Structures are given as structure tokens and as C-alpha cells.
Amino acid sequence: MTQRPDPAPAHFSRFAAIDWSGAKGNRHKGIAIAICEAGDAAPALVSPPSGTWSRREVLDWVRAQADTPTLIGFDFSFAPPIAERGAYLPGEETPATAREFWAYLDDACDDVDLGAASFLEARRGRHFYFGAADGVKADFMHLRRCEAHFNAGGGGKPSTVYDAIGAAQVAKASFAGMRLLHALRDNVPIWPFDPPPRSGALVVEIYTSIAARAAGIRKGRSKVRDGQALDDALGALETRPHHPLARYDDHATDAIMAAAWLRMRASDDGLWRPAPLTSRLAATEGWTFGVA
């Protein structure tokens, strides 16, 4: 399949990063949204409508940006791997493109607030690893092409969406996120499943760890929990000092750094045309913006 020819969009003047959560329930302390305009002012946190974000409120917020020149980054995997084994869930009759899989997932879930934990739990041991009772963990460690490319380039080994145990797991957040993408599909284009638009908003997948590395934070020490450390990181991202936060937690600072990084790199043509990204991968696995 041929490489995607997407050029860097030139119209974005607002940049938002969303630290996401797949936790059960209706309200999620792990969600934060930060946004900045073109220039060098520090990103500001967006206040949730009800004190703590729900995933459906995030969906509503993103829909409200549809006609604005906003590049929006989410930190979850937009699709499971398929290139490696030829199916998202081998042995289960699933669709073969990401958009169809989002619909398949959404139809199978009745979890509150776009949750997807029940989908994973029903497939424990067959497709998802929750603990030693499920077998050898290494047997579940399948990666998308962008994740393998990131690892091969020295970026570190990303978590797989089939690993559903521990604080570092991304499975629950990613599958909840895929339900959001399904709900969003007719409102805002989603790269690289859709080409970048010439106007309006666009959603992309990001790794907050890439923003942390660009901010000068070493591997294994990517969390920023005080104002001076955040300002130091923002300085490396060509951004002025932030307005003091009521609380410095990982979710808020990750979103702020990621929004500043997204602004700094949004016009980088190479990030929109990564060499390994084919039309087939763009339709099935997607790609993480920032992995070149």
C-alpha cells in the first residue's frame, strides 16, 4: 500500500491536549484538558462543567470545537493492532477497519459514560491480560506498527492495548476512547483515518511521554508535580511560564505540556507524513502524531 500523502495543515491556531481515563464510573479525576492559542502563552486548563470531567462531557467539548481551527490530541491508542496477526481479536469475528471496529465495540458495551471495561473483562485470558491466571504475559504483548516503530527508534516500548493490569496499562482508556471516537465520527475528522482538513478541528493521537522528552524530562521521570518544574519544561517547549495551578497533578501537567508541544510541532511536515504510514495502516491501526 502507498504512503499517505497528507501535508501539514496550515490553519490551526488553537491546540488542545486531553489526558484521558478509562476508569469505571461517571466522573474521572484522571481527565484534564489544556488549551493554548498560537504564540507562546502557556496553555490553560479547561474547567469541567461539573467540577470533574465525565467522558461524555469531553465528547461534548470536542464536538463544540468542530468549526474552530483546533488541533486536539488524545493520549490513548485509537485502534488495536491488526497488521501483526491479521485480526484485532484473532478467533473472534471482528471487522477489519478501525471505524468498523469502533462500531463493533460500541455495540458490545453498555458501560456507563462510554466505558469499555466489560468488553475487556468478557475476553479476559483470550485477548486481554489481567493477571497471572491468564497465562504468560508476553503472549499478549502485541504492538501496532507505530508502536513498534517508536520502540525501534529508541523511544521506549509503549504499552499494548491487550495489557489490562497495573497503573501503566492503557487498555481500558484506549477502548473507552474508541467508543468516544465512534460517537465523534460524524462531527470532527480523526487523523489518519481522515485526511487533515483545510478548516475546522482535527483529532489526533499523542503520547504525552513524547512531549515530556521534548521538554527535557528524562525517561522514567516524566511526571511534573510542582510549578517550577512545569515552567522549566514549558521553557524547553518555547512557552512562557504558566499561571499557578490549584493543584499540580500528573493529569494537569501532562495536558499542559502536551498542548504546548502540539503547538510547537503542528507545522512539522514530517510528522504528518511518517514514512511507515501506509494507506492501509491509516485505515486499520492509525498512527501516533509525533512518531516519525
C-alpha positions in Angstrom: 0.0 0.0 0.0 1.2 3.5 -0.7 2.3 6.1 1.8 -0.3 8.6 2.9 0.5 12.0 1.2 -1.0 14.2 3.9 0.7 17.6 4.0 1.0 19.6 7.3 -2.2 21.6 7.8 -1.6 25.3 7.9 -4.8 26.7 9.5 -4.5 25.6 13.2 -4.3 28.4 15.7 -5.6 26.6 18.8 -4.0 23.5 20.3 -5.6 21.2 22.9 -4.3 18.1 24.7 -6.6 15.8 26.7 -5.3 13.5 29.4 -7.8 10.6 29.2 -9.1 8.0 31.6 -10.8 4.6 31.1 -11.8 4.2 34.8 -15.2 2.9 35.7 -17.9 5.3 36.7 -19.3 8.7 35.6 -16.7 11.2 36.9 -12.9 10.9 36.4 -10.2 12.8 38.2 -7.8 11.4 35.6 -9.1 13.6 32.8 -7.7 17.0 32.1 -7.9 19.3 29.1 -5.4 22.1 28.4 -5.6 24.5 25.5 -3.4 27.3 24.1 -3.6 29.8 21.2 -0.9 30.4 18.6 2.1 32.3 20.2 4.0 31.4 23.3 1.5 31.8 26.2 1.2 28.9 28.5 -1.7 26.5 27.9 -4.6 26.9 30.4 -6.7 24.2 31.9 -10.3 24.0 30.7 -12.7 23.9 33.6 -15.1 20.9 33.6 -18.8 21.8 33.6 -19.5 19.8 36.8 -16.3 20.1 38.8 -14.8 16.8 37.5 -14.9 15.7 33.9 -17.1 12.9 32.6 -16.1 11.3 29.3 -19.4 12.4 27.7 -18.6 16.0 28.7 -15.3 15.7 27.0 -17.1 14.4 23.9 -19.5 17.4 24.0 -16.5 19.7 24.4 -14.7 18.3 21.4 -17.9 18.5 19.3 -18.2 22.1 20.3 -14.7 22.8 18.7 -15.7 21.3 15.3 -15.8 24.6 13.5 -12.8 26.1 15.2 -9.1 25.8 14.0 -8.2 23.5 16.9 -5.8 20.6 16.8 -6.8 18.2 19.6 -4.6 15.5 20.9 -5.8 12.5 23.0 -3.4 10.2 24.8 -4.9 6.8 24.1 -4.5 4.2 21.3 -7.0 4.8 18.5 -7.1 1.2 17.4 -5.8 -2.3 18.4 -3.0 -3.9 16.4 -4.1 -5.8 13.3 -1.1 -5.8 10.9 0.9 -8.3 13.1 -1.7 -11.0 13.3 -4.3 -10.1 10.6 -7.2 -9.5 13.1 -7.9 -7.3 16.0 -9.1 -10.2 18.2 -7.9 -13.4 16.4 -10.5 -16.2 16.7 -13.4 -13.7 17.1 -15.3 -12.5 14.1 -14.4 -8.8 14.1 -14.4 -6.1 11.4 -11.2 -5.3 9.6 -11.0 -1.5 9.7 -10.8 0.8 12.7 -14.0 2.7 12.1 -16.0 -0.6 11.8 -14.2 -1.9 14.9 -15.2 1.2 16.9 -18.9 0.5 16.0 -18.5 -3.2 16.9 -17.0 -2.2 20.3 -19.7 0.4 21.0 -22.5 -2.1 20.1 -21.0 -4.6 22.6 -20.7 -2.2 25.5 -23.4 -0.9 27.9 -20.9 0.5 30.4 -21.7 3.9 31.8 -20.1 7.1 30.4 -18.5 5.5 27.3 -16.7 2.9 29.5 -15.5 -0.3 27.9 -14.2 -2.4 30.9 -16.9 -5.0 30.4 -15.6 -5.7 26.8 -12.1 -6.4 28.1 -13.3 -8.4 31.1 -15.5 -10.7 29.0 -12.4 -11.6 26.9 -10.0 -12.0 29.8 -7.4 -14.6 29.1 -8.4 -14.9 25.4 -7.4 -11.5 24.3 -6.6 -9.4 27.4 -4.2 -9.9 30.3 -5.5 -9.1 33.8 -3.0 -11.2 35.8 -1.0 -14.4 36.1 -4.2 -16.6 35.9 -4.5 -15.5 32.3 -1.2 -17.2 31.3 2.1 -15.8 30.2 2.0 -12.0 29.9 4.4 -12.0 26.9 1.8 -13.8 24.9 -0.4 -10.7 25.0 2.3 -8.1 24.1 1.2 -7.3 20.5 2.0 -3.8 19.2 0.8 -1.7 16.4 3.2 -0.7 13.6 3.6 2.8 15.0 4.4 1.5 18.5 7.0 -1.0 17.1 8.5 1.9 15.1 8.6 4.1 18.1 10.3 1.4 20.1 12.8 0.6 17.4 13.8 4.3 17.2 14.7 4.3 20.9 11.5 5.9 22.2 10.8 3.1 24.6 8.4 0.2 24.5 4.8 1.5 24.6 2.1 -0.4 26.5 -0.1 -2.7 24.4 -3.9 -2.3 24.5 -4.1 -6.0 25.4 -2.4 -5.5 28.8 -5.2 -4.5 31.2 -3.3 -4.7 34.5 -1.3 -2.2 36.5 -1.1 1.6 36.7 0.7 1.9 33.4 -1.9 -0.1 31.4 -3.6 1.7 28.6 -6.2 -0.9 27.7 -9.2 0.5 29.5 -8.6 4.1 28.5 -8.0 3.1 24.8 -11.1 1.1 24.4 -13.2 3.8 26.2 -11.6 6.2 23.8 -12.5 4.2 20.8 -16.1 4.5 21.9 -15.7 8.3 22.0 -14.2 8.2 18.5 -17.2 6.2 17.3 -19.5 8.9 18.8 -17.4 11.7 17.3 -17.0 10.2 13.8 -19.5 12.5 12.0 -18.5 15.7 13.9 -14.8 16.1 13.8 -12.2 14.4 11.5 -9.8 11.9 13.1 -6.3 11.6 11.7 -5.0 9.5 10.0 -8.3 7.7 9.3 -9.4 11.0 7.8 -7.0 13.4 5.9 -6.3 16.7 7.7 -9.0 19.3 6.9 -8.4 22.7 5.4 -10.5 24.3 8.1 -12.1 23.3 11.4 -10.9 21.0 14.1 -8.9 17.7 13.9 -8.4 15.0 16.5 -5.0 13.2 16.6 -3.5 10.5 18.9 -0.5 11.6 21.0 2.0 10.2 23.6 2.4 12.6 26.5 5.8 11.0 27.0 7.0 12.4 23.7 6.1 15.9 24.9 7.9 15.2 28.2 11.1 14.1 26.3 10.9 17.3 24.2 10.6 19.3 27.4 13.9 17.8 28.7 12.4 15.4 31.1 14.3 12.1 31.2 12.8 8.7 30.7 11.3 7.2 33.8 10.9 10.7 35.3 8.2 12.2 33.1 5.8 13.3 35.9 5.8 17.0 36.8 4.3 17.9 40.2 5.4 21.5 41.0 5.3 24.9 39.4 9.0 25.4 38.9 9.4 22.1 37.2 6.4 22.8 34.9 7.9 26.2 34.0 11.2 24.6 33.2 9.5 22.1 30.9 7.4 24.8 29.2 10.6 26.9 28.6 12.0 24.0 26.7 8.8 23.9 24.7 9.2 27.6 23.7 6.4 28.6 26.1 6.2 31.3 28.7 5.6 30.5 32.4 2.2 29.2 33.4 -0.4 30.7 35.7 -0.3 28.9 39.1 -2.5 25.8 39.4 -4.7 25.0 42.3 -3.2 21.5 42.3 -0.2 20.1 40.5 -1.1 16.5 39.5 0.2 14.3 36.6 -3.0 14.8 34.6 -3.0 18.6 34.6 0.7 19.0 34.0 0.8 16.3 31.3 -2.1 18.0 29.4 -0.4 21.4 29.7 3.0 20.2 28.4 1.3 18.2 25.6 -0.7 21.2 24.4 2.5 23.3 24.3 4.3 20.5 22.4 1.5 20.1 20.0 1.6 23.8 19.2 5.4 23.7 18.7 5.3 20.7 16.3 1.9 21.1 14.5 3.6 22.5 11.4 6.2 19.8 11.1 5.5 18.2 7.7 7.4 15.1 8.6 5.1 14.3 11.5 2.1 14.3 9.1 4.0 12.0 6.6 5.8 9.4 8.6 7.5 7.0 6.2 5.9 3.8 7.5 2.4 5.1 7.4 0.6 3.5 4.5 -3.0 4.0 3.4 -3.8 0.5 4.8 -2.3 1.3 8.3 -4.2 4.7 8.2 -7.5 2.8 7.9 -6.8 0.0 10.3 -4.3 0.9 13.0 -3.9 4.6 12.8 -0.7 6.4 13.9 0.5 8.5 16.8 1.3 12.1 15.9 4.9 12.7 16.8 6.2 9.3 15.9 8.2 9.9 12.7 
